[in-house]
Amino acid sequence: MSKPEPRGWKDLPMAALPYKLSLEYRTGDWRALRPVIDYGKCTRCLICWLYCPDMAIVWDGEKPVVNYDYCKGCGICAHECPVKAIEMKPETA
């Protein structure tokens, strides 16, 4: 039995690919925990920004800020923060 030929992204049906910018897909509305940054402890090292898989942490010119529209509450930022300035708190309605 022969292997099927590899297909490129252009061969996929239209529904298989997003056709809008990712900025139009707000994905933060289903998280159970939200990261809260204690700016008194934060050293502005930006490790949280570096490790955020959803790019939900942005630099506003002075400090890192969580964009909750895209944060899924995974907690990677809190885990990687070297000074433990990020606490995961329960999401409230």
OpenMM code with the backbone's topology and positions (N, CA, C; nanometers):
from openmm import Vec3, app, unit

residues = "MET SER LYS PRO GLU PRO ARG GLY TRP LYS ASP LEU PRO MET ALA ALA LEU PRO TYR LYS LEU SER LEU GLU TYR ARG THR GLY ASP TRP ARG ALA LEU ARG PRO VAL ILE ASP TYR GLY LYS CYS THR ARG CYS LEU ILE CYS TRP LEU TYR CYS PRO ASP MET ALA ILE VAL TRP ASP GLY GLU LYS PRO VAL VAL ASN TYR ASP TYR CYS LYS GLY CYS GLY ILE CYS ALA HIS GLU CYS PRO VAL LYS ALA ILE GLU MET LYS PRO GLU THR ALA".split()
positions = [
    Vec3(0.0846, -0.1173, 0.0000),
    Vec3(0.0000, 0.0000, 0.0000),
    Vec3(0.0894, 0.1239, 0.0000),
    Vec3(0.0619, 0.2176, -0.0842),
    Vec3(0.1456, 0.3368, -0.0947),
    Vec3(0.0963, 0.4465, 0.0003),
    Vec3(0.1915, 0.5293, 0.0401),
    Vec3(0.1576, 0.6417, 0.1288),
    Vec3(0.0888, 0.7507, 0.0471),
    Vec3(-0.0083, 0.8186, 0.1095),
    Vec3(-0.0702, 0.9296, 0.0369),
    Vec3(0.0294, 1.0449, 0.0230),
    Vec3(0.0138, 1.1199, -0.0835),
    Vec3(0.1020, 1.2348, -0.1050),
    Vec3(0.0747, 1.3410, 0.0001),
    Vec3(0.1809, 1.4048, 0.0514),
    Vec3(0.1586, 1.5125, 0.1489),
    Vec3(0.0807, 1.6268, 0.0851),
    Vec3(-0.0068, 1.6867, 0.1645),
    Vec3(-0.0870, 1.7975, 0.1150),
    Vec3(-0.0418, 1.9268, 0.1810),
    Vec3(-0.0515, 2.0343, 0.1116),
    Vec3(-0.0174, 2.1654, 0.1655),
    Vec3(-0.1400, 2.2333, 0.2240),
    Vec3(-0.1193, 2.3471, 0.2874),
    Vec3(-0.2298, 2.4183, 0.3506),
    Vec3(-0.3329, 2.4672, 0.2493),
    Vec3(-0.2907, 2.4866, 0.1255),
    Vec3(-0.3845, 2.5330, 0.0234),
    Vec3(-0.4834, 2.4237, -0.0169),
    Vec3(-0.4495, 2.2986, 0.0146),
    Vec3(-0.5365, 2.1863, -0.0195),
    Vec3(-0.6443, 2.1606, 0.0853),
    Vec3(-0.6336, 2.2253, 0.2003),
    Vec3(-0.7312, 2.2048, 0.3071),
    Vec3(-0.8608, 2.2786, 0.2756),
    Vec3(-0.9737, 2.2242, 0.3218),
    Vec3(-1.0997, 2.2951, 0.2996),
    Vec3(-1.1010, 2.4281, 0.3756),
    Vec3(-1.1775, 2.5235, 0.3289),
    Vec3(-1.1809, 2.6583, 0.3852),
    Vec3(-1.2089, 2.6570, 0.5361),
    Vec3(-1.2930, 2.5704, 0.5841),
    Vec3(-1.3299, 2.5684, 0.7259),
    Vec3(-1.2152, 2.5220, 0.8157),
    Vec3(-1.1135, 2.4631, 0.7604),
    Vec3(-1.0034, 2.4109, 0.8406),
    Vec3(-0.9035, 2.5186, 0.8819),
    Vec3(-0.9102, 2.6348, 0.8203),
    Vec3(-0.8167, 2.7430, 0.8494),
    Vec3(-0.8916, 2.8674, 0.8949),
    Vec3(-0.8398, 2.9347, 0.9980),
    Vec3(-0.9030, 3.0618, 1.0338),
    Vec3(-0.8753, 3.1643, 0.9250),
    Vec3(-0.9716, 3.2419, 0.8924),
    Vec3(-0.9529, 3.3414, 0.7879),
    Vec3(-0.9507, 3.4828, 0.8433),
    Vec3(-0.9604, 3.4955, 0.9755),
    Vec3(-0.9552, 3.6258, 1.0390),
    Vec3(-0.8270, 3.6385, 1.1204),
    Vec3(-0.7931, 3.7596, 1.1566),
    Vec3(-0.6782, 3.7811, 1.2439),
    Vec3(-0.7044, 3.7227, 1.3815),
    Vec3(-0.5989, 3.6791, 1.4488),
    Vec3(-0.6160, 3.6212, 1.5810),
    Vec3(-0.6680, 3.7243, 1.6811),
    Vec3(-0.6518, 3.8518, 1.6515),
    Vec3(-0.7050, 3.9552, 1.7401),
    Vec3(-0.8572, 3.9523, 1.7466),
    Vec3(-0.9196, 3.8887, 1.6479),
    Vec3(-1.0652, 3.8791, 1.6461),
    Vec3(-1.1155, 3.7569, 1.7221),
    Vec3(-1.0261, 3.6723, 1.7714),
    Vec3(-1.0647, 3.5520, 1.8447),
    Vec3(-1.0304, 3.5700, 1.9920),
    Vec3(-1.1187, 3.6299, 2.0648),
    Vec3(-1.0961, 3.6480, 2.2088),
    Vec3(-1.1217, 3.5136, 2.2757),
    Vec3(-1.0196, 3.4633, 2.3449),
    Vec3(-1.0260, 3.3272, 2.3981),
    Vec3(-1.0182, 3.3220, 2.5502),
    Vec3(-1.0228, 3.4355, 2.6163),
    Vec3(-1.0036, 3.4369, 2.7606),
    Vec3(-1.1293, 3.4231, 2.8431),
    Vec3(-1.2426, 3.3955, 2.7811),
    Vec3(-1.3673, 3.3943, 2.8572),
    Vec3(-1.3985, 3.2607, 2.9244),
    Vec3(-1.3124, 3.1618, 2.9131),
    Vec3(-1.3415, 3.0326, 2.9739),
    Vec3(-1.2417, 2.9916, 3.0808),
    Vec3(-1.1538, 3.0813, 3.1230),
    Vec3(-1.0541, 3.0450, 3.2243),
    Vec3(-1.1185, 3.0355, 3.3619),
    Vec3(-1.0594, 2.9538, 3.4490),
    Vec3(-1.1045, 2.9389, 3.5876),
    Vec3(-1.0198, 3.0248, 3.6815),
    Vec3(-0.8932, 3.0480, 3.6438),
    Vec3(-0.8023, 3.1289, 3.7247),
    Vec3(-0.7457, 3.2418, 3.6395),
    Vec3(-0.7209, 3.3556, 3.7023),
    Vec3(-0.6625, 3.4680, 3.6301),
    Vec3(-0.5351, 3.5119, 3.6995),
    Vec3(-0.4315, 3.5470, 3.6228),
    Vec3(-0.3078, 3.5953, 3.6835),
    Vec3(-0.3234, 3.7415, 3.7261),
    Vec3(-0.2802, 3.7700, 3.8478),
    Vec3(-0.2833, 3.9068, 3.8991),
    Vec3(-0.1402, 3.9428, 3.9372),
    Vec3(-0.0905, 4.0517, 3.8814),
    Vec3(0.0481, 4.0919, 3.9033),
    Vec3(0.0561, 4.1883, 4.0206),
    Vec3(0.1438, 4.1574, 4.1152),
    Vec3(0.1737, 4.2475, 4.2274),
    Vec3(0.2902, 4.3350, 4.1832),
    Vec3(0.2600, 4.4587, 4.1440),
    Vec3(0.3632, 4.5471, 4.0910),
    Vec3(0.4626, 4.5922, 4.1976),
    Vec3(0.4310, 4.5729, 4.3256),
    Vec3(0.5269, 4.6008, 4.4318),
    Vec3(0.6412, 4.5000, 4.4332),
    Vec3(0.6121, 4.3771, 4.3889),
    Vec3(0.7142, 4.2717, 4.3816),
    Vec3(0.7785, 4.2621, 4.2434),
    Vec3(0.7052, 4.3035, 4.1407),
    Vec3(0.7497, 4.2864, 4.0016),
    Vec3(0.8777, 4.3648, 3.9752),
    Vec3(0.9751, 4.2973, 3.9138),
    Vec3(1.1032, 4.3602, 3.8794),
    Vec3(1.1100, 4.4019, 3.7331),
    Vec3(1.0013, 4.3821, 3.6581),
    Vec3(0.9930, 4.4162, 3.5155),
    Vec3(1.0944, 4.3381, 3.4316),
    Vec3(1.1188, 4.2140, 3.4708),
    Vec3(1.2147, 4.1298, 3.3973),
    Vec3(1.1562, 4.0771, 3.2662),
    Vec3(1.0241, 4.0746, 3.2548),
    Vec3(0.9493, 4.0302, 3.1368),
    Vec3(0.9591, 3.8806, 3.1081),
    Vec3(0.9963, 3.8027, 3.2072),
    Vec3(0.9959, 3.6572, 3.1880),
    Vec3(0.8530, 3.6085, 3.1677),
    Vec3(0.7579, 3.6708, 3.2348),
    Vec3(0.6169, 3.6341, 3.2156),
    Vec3(0.5753, 3.6567, 3.0708),
    Vec3(0.6166, 3.7683, 3.0150),
    Vec3(0.5866, 3.8014, 2.8754),
    Vec3(0.6494, 3.6982, 2.7814),
    Vec3(0.7727, 3.6615, 2.8113),
    Vec3(0.8471, 3.5674, 2.7274),
    Vec3(0.7811, 3.4297, 2.7244),
    Vec3(0.7314, 3.3828, 2.8393),
    Vec3(0.6772, 3.2476, 2.8485),
    Vec3(0.5277, 3.2363, 2.8175),
    Vec3(0.4564, 3.3465, 2.8104),
    Vec3(0.3117, 3.3396, 2.7868),
    Vec3(0.2843, 3.2775, 2.6496),
    Vec3(0.2183, 3.1603, 2.6452),
    Vec3(0.1950, 3.0939, 2.5167),
    Vec3(0.0900, 3.1633, 2.4307),
    Vec3(0.0099, 3.2506, 2.4897),
    Vec3(-0.0957, 3.3169, 2.4145),
    Vec3(-0.0659, 3.4627, 2.3854),
    Vec3(0.0525, 3.5085, 2.4222),
    Vec3(0.0920, 3.6481, 2.4051),
    Vec3(-0.0103, 3.7414, 2.4703),
    Vec3(-0.0643, 3.6976, 2.5842),
    Vec3(-0.1648, 3.7765, 2.6560),
    Vec3(-0.1005, 3.8771, 2.7501),
    Vec3(0.0293, 3.8678, 2.7709),
    Vec3(0.0994, 3.9659, 2.8533),
    Vec3(0.1702, 4.0625, 2.7603),
    Vec3(0.1413, 4.1898, 2.7789),
    Vec3(0.1989, 4.2929, 2.6932),
    Vec3(0.2750, 4.3936, 2.7786),
    Vec3(0.3697, 4.4613, 2.7183),
    Vec3(0.4487, 4.5647, 2.7842),
    Vec3(0.3849, 4.6982, 2.7496),
    Vec3(0.3448, 4.7749, 2.8510),
    Vec3(0.2805, 4.9042, 2.8238),
    Vec3(0.3783, 5.0213, 2.8257),
    Vec3(0.5070, 4.9910, 2.8316),
    Vec3(0.6094, 5.0943, 2.8364),
    Vec3(0.6668, 5.1135, 2.9754),
    Vec3(0.5921, 5.0662, 3.0758),
    Vec3(0.6376, 5.0772, 3.2147),
    Vec3(0.6333, 4.9451, 3.2892),
    Vec3(0.5381, 4.8605, 3.2523),
    Vec3(0.5182, 4.7359, 3.3265),
    Vec3(0.4469, 4.6331, 3.2382),
    Vec3(0.4565, 4.5045, 3.2753),
    Vec3(0.3800, 4.4033, 3.2026),
    Vec3(0.2329, 4.4098, 3.2456),
    Vec3(0.1445, 4.3946, 3.1497),
    Vec3(0.0007, 4.4001, 3.1757),
    Vec3(-0.0634, 4.2776, 3.1112),
    Vec3(-0.1569, 4.2151, 3.1819),
    Vec3(-0.2263, 4.0979, 3.1284),
    Vec3(-0.3480, 4.1440, 3.0481),
    Vec3(-0.3563, 4.1002, 2.9240),
    Vec3(-0.4741, 4.1252, 2.8417),
    Vec3(-0.5678, 4.0065, 2.8627),
    Vec3(-0.6684, 4.0261, 2.9477),
    Vec3(-0.7576, 3.9170, 2.9860),
    Vec3(-0.8484, 3.8703, 2.8727),
    Vec3(-0.8562, 3.9443, 2.7628),
    Vec3(-0.9334, 3.8974, 2.6483),
    Vec3(-0.8712, 3.7721, 2.5869),
    Vec3(-0.7410, 3.7544, 2.6048),
    Vec3(-0.6706, 3.6416, 2.5422),
    Vec3(-0.6072, 3.5453, 2.6421),
    Vec3(-0.6009, 3.5821, 2.7684),
    Vec3(-0.5415, 3.4956, 2.8713),
    Vec3(-0.6331, 3.3775, 2.8992),
    Vec3(-0.5770, 3.2566, 2.8932),
    Vec3(-0.6551, 3.1358, 2.9184),
    Vec3(-0.6384, 3.0846, 3.0610),
    Vec3(-0.5559, 3.1526, 3.1420),
    Vec3(-0.5409, 3.1154, 3.2817),
    Vec3(-0.4553, 2.9927, 3.3040),
    Vec3(-0.3592, 2.9676, 3.2174),
    Vec3(-0.2773, 2.8464, 3.2287),
    Vec3(-0.1818, 2.8514, 3.3480),
    Vec3(-0.1408, 2.9713, 3.3907),
    Vec3(-0.0531, 2.9843, 3.5065),
    Vec3(0.0948, 2.9738, 3.4774),
    Vec3(0.1327, 2.9636, 3.3524),
    Vec3(0.2747, 2.9541, 3.3187),
    Vec3(0.3480, 3.0797, 3.3634),
    Vec3(0.2867, 3.1952, 3.3458),
    Vec3(0.3506, 3.3207, 3.3866),
    Vec3(0.3795, 3.3209, 3.5362),
    Vec3(0.2851, 3.2762, 3.6169),
    Vec3(0.3035, 3.2719, 3.7619),
    Vec3(0.4113, 3.1707, 3.8001),
    Vec3(0.4138, 3.0604, 3.7309),
    Vec3(0.5123, 2.9574, 3.7607),
    Vec3(0.6539, 3.0038, 3.7272),
    Vec3(0.6688, 3.0763, 3.6177),
    Vec3(0.8010, 3.1186, 3.5717),
    Vec3(0.8516, 3.2467, 3.6379),
    Vec3(0.7645, 3.3224, 3.7018),
    Vec3(0.8055, 3.4489, 3.7627),
    Vec3(0.9089, 3.4235, 3.8729),
    Vec3(1.0315, 3.4778, 3.8590),
    Vec3(1.1375, 3.4475, 3.9554),
    Vec3(1.1151, 3.5096, 4.0942),
    Vec3(1.0323, 3.6139, 4.1016),
    Vec3(1.0081, 3.6778, 4.2319),
    Vec3(0.8671, 3.6501, 4.2832),
    Vec3(0.7950, 3.5621, 4.2164),
    Vec3(0.6586, 3.5227, 4.2538),
    Vec3(0.5668, 3.6436, 4.2693),
    Vec3(0.5743, 3.7332, 4.1703),
    Vec3(0.4920, 3.8533, 4.1704),
    Vec3(0.3540, 3.8312, 4.1056),
    Vec3(0.3320, 3.7114, 4.0536),
    Vec3(0.2048, 3.6813, 3.9877),
    Vec3(0.1326, 3.5724, 4.0667),
    Vec3(0.0098, 3.6015, 4.1033),
    Vec3(-0.0705, 3.5062, 4.1773),
    Vec3(-0.1915, 3.4687, 4.0923),
    Vec3(-0.2217, 3.3405, 4.0875),
    Vec3(-0.3394, 3.2940, 4.0138),
    Vec3(-0.4582, 3.2981, 4.1088),
    Vec3(-0.5567, 3.3793, 4.0741),
    Vec3(-0.6756, 3.3972, 4.1579),
    Vec3(-0.7977, 3.3447, 4.0849),
    Vec3(-0.8952, 3.2940, 4.1612),
    Vec3(-1.0172, 3.2431, 4.0974),
    Vec3(-1.0868, 3.3509, 4.0146),
    Vec3(-1.1372, 3.3094, 3.9010),
    Vec3(-1.2120, 3.4001, 3.8134),
    Vec3(-1.3467, 3.4259, 3.8772),
    Vec3(-1.3905, 3.5496, 3.8745),
    Vec3(-1.5217, 3.5843, 3.9277),
    Vec3(-1.6150, 3.6163, 3.8130),
    Vec3(-1.7414, 3.5960, 3.8348),
    Vec3(-1.8415, 3.6183, 3.7288),
    Vec3(-1.8632, 3.7639, 3.7018),
] * unit.nanometer
topology = app.Topology()
chain = topology.addChain("A")
for resn in residues:
    res = topology.addResidue(resn, chain)
    for name in ("N", "CA", "C"):
        topology.addAtom(name, app.Element.getBySymbol(name[0]), res)
